[in-house]
Amino acid sequence: MWIGGALADEIPRDQRRSGYETMRPETRAMQDSDADNPATLWVLDGEALWNKREGAAGKSCADCHAGAAPMKAVAARFPRFDAARATPVDLEQQINICRRDRQNAPPLAAESHDLLALEAFVAKQSRGDTIEPNREPGAKESIEAGRKLFNERRGQLNLSCAQCHDDNWGKSLGGANIPQGHPNGYPLYRLEWQSLGSMGRRLRNCLSGMRAELWPRDAREYVDIEMYLMSRAAGLKMESPAVRP
C-alpha cells in the first residue's frame, strides 16, 4: 500500500482535522448520539438488508461474511484497487460487485436508499478506526490521478478543489465554514440535504458549484479523487455515518 508525499501547498499532516472539529456543538452532539443521528435510520435498514437473502443464489451478505464483525475497519480501507478488474473500486461499487457475483442479484441504483443503507451499515463497523496509508499494489496510479484532479482548475469559475480545502480551510464561504474536505464520515447525513448521501454526491455538488461539467455518474474520476482524499486523510478516525451542516 502506497501514499504519495505531501505537496508544498498541502495541509501539513499534523494540522489535518476532521470536519467534525469545526462544527457547531449541537451538530457534533447530533453525530455523537445514535439516538439523535438521523443516519441511524439508514443503518437500521442496512442491517436488515445485510441479513436478507437476495438473488438467485439465495444468499445474504451475512451468509458470506459470517455476520458483521469481519467488516470492522473495512470502510477505512476503501476505495481499494481491484487487481482483477484493474481499476479502483469504492465501497458502493464493491457492494454491487458482491450482489452480482455472489448473490446473483441485480445491482442497486446509485444513491438509492438501499445502497446507501448497506454502505452506512458496513461503514459504521469501522467507526473509530484509523485510516491507514494505502500501500496496496496498483493504488499509486489512482491516488496520483486523484491528486491531479484535486489540484486542477475547472469550470466557469476556474476553481480547483485544493483552492478551497487546502488553501482556505477554516475561512467562511457564504457564511459557511470551509472544511479541509476529508472523506472520513461518508456516507453521511448532511443537514443541507436533509438526507444521507455518498462521497460521489458531494463531489458532484462541488463540480456543480464550480460551474463545471459533471462526469458521468459511473466515471472513474470520482473514485480516483476519493482514493486520493482517503490517502490525504490518513491518520484520521472513521466517523461513518457522520453528520455535517
N, C-alpha and C positions, 0 to 999 in steps of 0.2 A: 504494500500500500504506500502511496506516494503523496507528498504535499509540496506544492511549489513554494519557493522562497517569497518572502514579503516584498512587495514593490515599495519604492521610496515613498509613494503617496498613500499606501495602505495604512489602516489604523494599526499601530503597534499592538502586538498580541496582549501585552499587559494592560492595554486600555480598551479591549473589546468587551462590550457589555450587551447583555440581552435587552430587548425592548421592554421587558418586564420592569427593569430598574428605573425607567423614565416615565412609567405610567402613574396616573393618579392613585392614591391609596385605595379608593373604593373599587377601582378596576383591578388592582392587584388582589384585593380581598375576594372579588368575584372569581378570579382564576384559582385562588388558593383553596376554595371550598367546592368540593364536588357537588354539594347540595345547591350551590348558587351558580356554578358554572353552567351556562346553557349548553355547552358541548357535551355534557353528561348524557343528554337525551340521545345524541348520536352514538355515544359509546355503548349505551344500553342496547340500542338497536343493533349495533355492530356485534355485540356479544351473542345476541340471538342468531344473527346471520352466520357467525363463526361456527355455531353448533348445529346449523341447519344442513341437512343432506341435500345436495343440489346435483343437477345434471344427470346424464345417462349413467355415470359411474356410481351415482347414489352415495357420494362421499361428502363429508363435511370437512371444513378446514381443521377442526379439532381431531378428526379421524387421522389425518396425515401427521399432524404436529403434536399429537398426544396432549391436547389441551392448549392453554395459552402460555404456560410457563416458559416454553422454549422461545417465545417471542421477545423475552427480555433482552434489551439492547439492540434488537434487530433494526428498529427505526433509526437508531443512531448511526447505522452503517449504510443507509440508503441516501441517495442513489448509489448503486453499485454497478460495476462493469460486468456485463453478461458475456463471457468469452464465447459461449456457444452461438450467440446472436451477434457478436462483435459490435455491441452497442451498449451504452449505459441505460439502465432502467431505473425508474423511480418506484416508490412503494405502490402507488396506484397501478402502474403497469405490471408489477410483479403479482399483484392480486389477480389481475385479469389473465396473466400467463398461467397461474395455478388453476384458475377456473377452466380455462380451455384445455390445458394439458393433463390435469389431474382429475377434474370433476366432469369433463366433457359437457361443460355448461357455457352458455353464451356470455361474452364479456359484459360487464356493467358499463353503462354510459358514463363518460367523463363528467365529473361534477354532480353526478346523481346522488340522491340521498343514500342509497345502499352502498355505493362505492366509498363515499366519504365516511359512512358509519363504520365499515370494515377497516378503513385506514385509521380512523380515530381509535378504534378498539385495539388494533395492533400497536399503534404508536404509543398509546397510554402505557403499555407494558414496559416501555423504555423511559418513562418519566423519571428524571433524576439521574439517568446515565450520562456519562461524559461522551461528547462527540470526539472521536479519535481521528488523527490524521489518516487519510486514505492512501495506503501504500499498495492497494490491490493492483495486480498486473492489468494494464490497459486503462487505468484511471487517469494517468498523467495527461494523455491527449485530450480527454474530455474536460479535465479541470482547466487545462490551458485554453481550450476553446471557450469555456465559460468565462474565464478571466478576461479574454479578449472582448467578448460580447459585453461584459460588465463595464468595460472601460471605453467602449465605442460610443461616440455621439451619434444620435439618430433622431429622426422625426423633425417636424416643423420647428420645434423649439431647440433643436441641435443640442440635446442634453444626453449625458451618459448616466448610468446607474451610480457610478463612482462619484459624480459631482454632488449628488445628494448624500449618499450613505457613507462615503469616505471623507469628503471634503467639508461637509456642512452638517454632520450629525450633531444633535444637541441644540440646533437652532430651530426656528419656527418657520413653517411654510403655511400660509393661510390660517394661522392660529393654531396649527397642529405641530407637535414636536416631530422633528426628523430623526428616526431611529437609525441605527447602524445597518439595519437590513438583514439580520441573521434569521435563518430558517428554522431555528430550534424549537418552534412552537407549533409547527404545521402538522396536520390540518388544524386550523384554529377558528375560534368564533370571533368575528370582527363586529364590533358594535355598529360600525358604519353599514355593514351588510345585513345585520340582524339575522345572520345565518353562519353556518360553518362553511369554510372554503379551503381550497388547496393552495399550495405554493404556486401552481400554474395559474390559478385565478389572480393571485396577487401580481404575478409577473405581467399578465395581460392587462391588468389595471394600470400598471406603471407604464407600459408601452402606450396605452391609450392616453395617459396623462402627458406623455412626451409628444403626443400627436404623431405617433409613428405607426407604420403599417404593422398589423398583428401577423405573427407567423401562424400557419395552420395549427389547430389545437394539438395535433399529434407530432409537431415538429421536434426534432432532436434538440434544437436550440434551447428550449425550456429546460430539458434535463441537464444539458451541459452547464447552464447557468446555475441550476440547483446543485449540481456536483461541485462547482467552484464555491458557491456560497457555504456549503457544508464544510469544505476544506478551510474556508476562511473563518468558520465558527468553531474550529477545533479547540477543545478545552472548555467550551460552554456546556451547560447541562440541558438535556432534553426537557421540554415543558409540555409536550403534547398531551391533550389538546389545550392550547393556551387560549387566553382572551386578549384581544387587542382593541384599541379605540376604533 
